[in-house]
Amino acid sequence: MTEELIAVLSKIPGLRVIARTSVIPYRSSGKSVTQIGTELGVGSILEGSVRKSGDRLRITLQLIDVSSQEHVWSEKYDRQLTDVFGIQTEVAESTAKLIRVELSDRAREFLHRTPTTDMGAYELYLRAVLRGDAAALIDAETFRETVALLEQAIERDSRFALAYARLGYVYVVGAGDFLPHRDGFARARSAVNRALELDPDLSEAHWALGSLAMQEEHDWTRAEEEFRRALALNPSDAEARSSYSNLLRVTGRFQEAEQELRAALEINPTWWVPRWGLVDLALSRGEIEVAKERVQQLLRPDPNPMLTHLMFAVFYADVGRSADAHRELDLAGRPSIMLLRVARALGALGELDEARGLLAELTAAPDRKFVSGDFIAALYAVVGDKEKALATIEADIKEGESGLWLRHPMPAYDSMRDDPRFQAALRTFHLPDSALRKVPRRQPTG
C-alpha cells in the first residue's frame, strides 16, 4: 500500500512526494511528526495502517499537517482485496483536494486506471519493486530474482503494462553490470515497447526509452525528449531525474545537471546515488576542492561507506598524505565492484605492482564479460599501459559494450585524453565538442 500510494500520489502535477526508500526507515523510528517533516522537508505526512484477513482489508489513513500537527483528514476503509486500487484512487483525490492541488481531467483519468485485474500478478510486481529498487539492485542475485518475479507477473497477466515497463527498467540498470550491454538493451527495448503498446503514458517506460536512447544510441536529443516526458508524467521520479542528470553532465550542461541531482535528493533524501552524483559532477568539472567538501557534507553519515572511504583515499593520495590514504583503503577493503578506485589511489601513491595485481584479478574473473570494458581500460591507464587501454576501449566500442560515454571525464583517463585514438573513440558517441575538451585538474590542498 505504501509503495502504490507513493506511486499514485507522485504522478499528481504540483505535488512533491518523498520516495519509499527514504520514508520506510521512519516507520519504526519513534520520531515525532515534526521531526520527520523537518528531516524530509515536507509540509504534510500521510500515515496509516493495513490489516488483512482473508480477502478483506481494513485500512486506516490520516493526513497530518507538519507545522500544526493537526489531523487534516482521516478515513477508514473496509473493502475487498480486489478493491485496493479504488482505495488508492480515493486517497489520492482526497489528499490532492486537502492540500489544494487542482487535478486536471487527464490526472483524474490516470488515477482511475487499474494496472491489472490479477491480484496475484500485482503482488508479484510489488515484490519485484521492493526487491529490486534503485537502492537494492546492486548484485547479480537480486537482479535475477527481480527479473524472475516480473516475468511471473507477466505470465499471469500478459497485458500488465506496468510490469513490462519495470522489466525494461531492470534490464537497463543491469546492462553492463549483470549481463552485456547489447543483451540487456535488447531485452529492455522489447519489454518497453510492449509496455507502451499497452499504455503510452507510463512514465517508467519513457524513462527506460530515454536511457536506451542515451546509453545505446547516444541520441542525446531523443533521450532528453523521453526523460522530459517521463518527468512530465511523474515529477517525483528521483530515478528519472538522476538519469537525466547524466545526460546533462556528459553534454556539458553542468548547472542543469546539478539542479536535477538536487531535485532527486529532495525527493529521495536517503538515496546515495544523487549524493554521489553531486561529488562526481564536481570531479567532472575539475573542481577537486568542491568534490572533497561534498564528500564530507553529503556522504557522512554514509549509506555507502566503501565509496566514501575510497574517495578519501584518492584525495589523500593526490596530496601525498600516504598514511591517511592507506587508512581509508584499509577501511574500504578491496570491494570487487570498485577496483578502479582502489587502483586509482594505489596508482597515485606510486604502488603500481599492487594496482597491476588488481587489474589481473579483475581481468581474470570468470564473469569478465559482465564488466564494462571502460573500467578495464581505466585500470590499464592507471598502471601506465596506454596501448592496452586504447585497444580495450576500441574493442568494446566495436562490440557495443562501452560505458565510456559516461565515464570519460574520470581522472584515470587524463594521461591519454589528447591521444587521437581516444578522441576518435569519444566521437563515436556523438558528444558535443564542448564535452570532449580536457578537464582542468586542481590538486586538493591538505
N, C-alpha and C positions, 0 to 999 in steps of 0.2 A: 504493500500500500504506500509506504514511504517513497519507494522508487518511482511508482507510477504517478503519484500526486505531484512530485517534483517535476517529472517529465511533462505532465499536462500543464501545470502552472507556468513552467518556464517558457512555454510557447505563446503565452499571452503578451502581446506587444505592450511595452511600458512597465512591465513587471520584472524586477530583478530577483531571481530565485537562487539560493545557495545550493551547490551541488551536494548530492547524498554523501559522498566521501568526507566532506567537511562537516556535515550535520550529524551523522551517526555517532561519532565519539561523545557528543553531548547527551546522548540518551541516558547514560548512567553516570554522568559526571557529578550530579548533585549541585551544579551551579544554578544560580538564580536566572530568571528571565532577563533581568537587566545585564548580568554578566555575559550571558550568551549573546544577547543582542549587540552589546558593545564589541565583543570579540569578533563577531561575524559582520558587523557593520550593517545591521538590518533594523527596520522600524517595526516589523511585526513578526511574530512567531506562531506557526500553526503546529499544535501538538495534539496528540490523541493516543488512542489505544485500539487494538483489534482483538476480538475473541472469535474463535471459530469452533463451531460444534456441528459435526456432520457437514451438511451442505448449507448451513446458515452462518451468517456473520453478524456480529454486533460491533459496530464502530462508533466510537465517541471522539468528537473533534472539537477543538476550541481555538479561536484566533485571539491572540493576546497582543495588545499594544505595548511595546517595549518601554516607552518613556513613562507611561502611567501605570503599567502592569495590570490594566483593566482587561476583562474578558469582553472583547468587542462582539463576539459571536460564538455560539456553541450549538452543537446539534448531535443527536444520537440517531443511528441508523440500524434497524433490524431487517436484514434483507437476505435473499438467497445469494449464494456464492456467485451465481451466474449474473447477478445484477451489480457486480463490483464496478463495472465501467460506468453505469448510471450514477453511482455514488460519487465517483471521481468527477464526473461532469458537474453534478450539483455543487460539490465543494469548490471546484474551480470558479464556477459562476458566482457563487456567494462571496468567495474571497475577493474576486475582482470588483464586485459591487461595493463591498465594505471598505476597500482601500481606494475607491473612486477611480478605478481603471475602466474606461469605456471599451466594451467589446464590439468589434466590428461584426458584420454578418458572417464574414469569412471565418473569423476567430470562433464564433459560436458554432458554425458548421463543423469546424475541426474538432471542437470539444465534444461534439455528439457522435463522432466516429467511433466504431468498435473495431479494435485491431484484429480480433479473431473471435469466433464463436466457440472455439475449442479451448476450454479452460485448462486442459492438460498441456496443450501446446503453449498456452500463455504462461503456465508455471515453468515449463522448460526454458522459455525465453527469459523469464525473470531470473532464473537460476544462472543462466549464461551471463546476463548483465552483471549480476552480483559477483560471479566467479571471475569474469574477465573484464573488469572496467579499466579505466585509464591508469589507476594506481596498481592494479594487481596483475596485469597482463605482461609479466616480466620473465617468464620461464616457459620452456617448451611444454612441460606437463600441463600447465594452466591453459596454454594455447590450445593444445589438443582437446582437453576436456571442454573448453568453451565452444570450439567448433562442433564437437560431438553433440552437445546439448542443443545447439541451434539447428543442426541437421535433423535431430529427432523432432524438434518443434515443427520444422518444415514438412517432415514426413507425415505428421499428424494433420497439418493444415497447409496444403500446397499454395494457398492464396494469402498466407500470412506475410504481408509486405514488410512489416517491421522486423521480423526475424531474418528475412533476406537482407535487409539494409544493415542489420547488426552483423550478419555474417560477412558482408562486404567490408565493414569497418574492421573486423577482427583480422581478416586476411591482409588488409592494407597495413595494419600495425605490425603483423607478424612477418611481412615480406622483408627479407634481408636479415632477419634475426632467427626465425624458426623454419624458414623454407626460402628457397631462392627468390629473388625479386620477381623474375619473369613468371614463375609459377604462382606466387602469391597474388601478383597483379592480375593475372588471367582469371583466377578464381574469384577475386574481388569484383572484377568487371562483370562477370557472369551473374553473380548474386545481386549486384547493384542494379544492373539493367532489368532484372526480373522484378526487383522491388519497385522501380519507377514505372514499370508497365502496370503494376497493380495500384500504385499510389504515387502520382507525380509530385506530391507536396511533402515528401518525407525529408526533413532536414538532415537526418542521418545519412540518407542516400546521397544527397547533394554534397555533404561533407566528404564522403568517400570518393565521389566523382572529382571533386576539387583536388583531393590528394592524389588520385590517379593521373590527372592532367599535369600536376606539378611533378610528381616523382617519376612517372613512366614516360610521359610525352614531353615534359618540360615546355608545355604550352602555358606560359605564365598568364596570358590574357584570359584564356578559358578557365584556368584554375581559379583566378580571382573572381570571375563571374560566379562560379559554383560555390566558393566559400561565402561570398556575399549573399547568395540565395539561401544557403543553409542558415546564416545568421539572421536573415530577414524572417525565416520561418521559426527560428528558435534563438532569440538574442541571448539567452542564458546558457548557451552551449560553450563551456570552457574549452573543450577539446577542439572544436572548430576554430575558436579564436587562437589557440596555441598553434594549430597547424597553419592558419592564415599568417601568423607572425613569422613562420619560417619562410613563406613566400616573400613577405615584405623585407625580411632581413637579407636574403640572398640576392634580391634585386636592388639592394642599396637603399631601401626606404626605412632607415633605422628608427626614426622618430615614430612612424606609424607602427612599426613592429613592437616598439616598447609600449605604445598605447594598448595594443591588443593583448600583450602579455600581462599588463597590469589589470586590464579588464577581466582576463581569465582568472587572475589571482583574487579579484574581488568576488567572483562567482564561486570559486573553489579555493578558499584561503589556505587549506592544509595540503593542497596538491603540490608536490615538489617540482613538477615539470615547468610551470611558468616561473617559479623561483630560480631554477637552474637556467631557464631560458634568458632571464634578465642578466645573469652572470655571463653566460655565453655571448649574449649580444654585446656586452661591453668588450669582451675579448675580440669579437669580430671587428669592432671599431678601433681596435688598438688601444683601448682605454684600460690599461692594466690596473691602475690605481682604483678606478671606479669598480672594476671587477672584484678586486680584493675587498673593497668596502661592502659590496653587495653580498659576497660570500659571508661576511661577518654579520650583516644585517638580516639577510633573508634565509640563510641556511643554518642558523643556530638559534633555537633548538632545531634539530635537523631530522626530517623523516628519511633521509638517505645519507647516513653519515659516511659511508665509504667514499662517495663522490666528494664530499666536503673535505675529508682528510687528504684525498688525492689532489684536490685543487690547492690546498695549503702547501702540500709537498712541492707542487710545481712552483708556486710563488716563492717559497723559501729557497728552493734550488736555484731559481733565477737570480736571486740576490746573494748567493753564496753562503747562505746560512745552513750549512750541511747538517748540523746536529738537529735543527728544527725540522728540516726536510725528512731526515731519516725517522724521526719520531712520528711524523704524520704518516709516512709509508708503513711503519710498523702498526699503527692504529688501523690503517685501511686494510692491511693484509695484502694478498695478491689476488683480488677478485678477477676471475677469468673474463668477465664481461667488460672490464675496464683496464685491460693490459696496456692499451695505448697510453693512458695517462700515467700508469706506473713507469712504463718505458720512457715517457717524456721527462719525468722527474729524474730518472736514472741517467738519461742522456745529458740533461742539464748539469748533473753532478759529475759527469765525466766517467761514469761507471758503465762503459759500453759493453763489457763482457756479460754483465747480468742482463742488460737490455737485450742483447742478442739472444740470450737464453730464453727470455720471454717470447721473443719473436719465433724461435724454434718451437717452443711449446705451443704457440697458437697455430702455426702453420702445419704442425704435425697432428693436430687434433682430428679425430675421425669425422667430426661434423664440420670440417673445414668449409664445405660448400655453403653452409649457413652463415658464414662470417663475411660481411661485406668487404670486398677487396680494397676499398679505400682505407679501411683500418689497417690492413696488412701493408699497404703502400706507405702509410704514415709511419708505421714501425720501421720499415726499411729506411725511410728518410731519417728517422731519429738516429739510427745506428750508422748512418753515413753511406748506405748503399743506394745511391741515387738511381743507378741504372735499373736495379730490380724494382725500385719504387715506381718508376715511369712505366716499365714493362707491365707491372701488375695493374696499374691504372688503365693502360691501353687495352689489355686483355679483358678486363672487367667491363669496360665501356662497350667493347665489341659484343660481349655476351649479354648485355643489358642488365648487368648486376651492380652497377656503381652507385654509391651514395655521395660521390664527390661533389655533386651539385650543391649539397647542403654543407658538407664539412670542409670544403676547400679553404676557408679562412683560417683554419687551425694553425697555430704557430709551427706545428710539426712539418708543414709544407713550405715554410719560409725559405729553406735552403735551395729549393728548385722552382720557386714561384715565377722567376723570369725566364725559365727554360722554355724554348719554343714548343717542345713536345707537351709540357704541362699546360701552356697557354692553349695549344690546339685541343687538348683534352677538354678543357673548360668550355671551349667554344661549341662543343657538341651539345651542350645543354642550353644553348641559345640565350645565355645570360647577357644582360646589358653590359656595355663596355665599362661602365662605372663600377660594376661588381667584380671586374677582373683585375682592377688595379691593386698593386701591392699595398697591404695594410701597414701603416707605420706602427712599430712596436716601441713602447716606452717601458724600460725596465722599472719594476716596482722598487720603491725605497725600502729601507729596513723598517 
